[in-house]
């Protein structure tokens, strides 16, 4: 599954960033989960960050929370389940969800990979 954002160009007043030049990485212990940092705190003067997240079919971003960040996610492709405070919500392309600081959540891919855009305010460090 390919997402338009995986190949997008991001324009800043002083810089141009090509998303396809940025590497994917997998957080330790997160089987089948890959991230690509599109915009970091350095580009936004510490205001926000956003990242592409790819979760392979039948894998999940494990239970976690963020102490200070609001997290906004937009589903770009695929389908799965978002678990927010133990409440399961089916999600698919075009849907968005918001997680306040300190709220535990899981993102689980269904029978296909799920790709989402994750924005954090303040940014992930």
Secondary structure, 3 states (H helix, E strand, C coil): CCCHHHHCEEECCCCEEEHHHCCCECCCCCCCEEEEEEECCCCCCCCCEEEEEEECCCCEEEEECCCCCEEEEEEEECEEEEEECCEEEEEECCCEEEECCCCCEEEEECCCCEEEEEEEECCCC
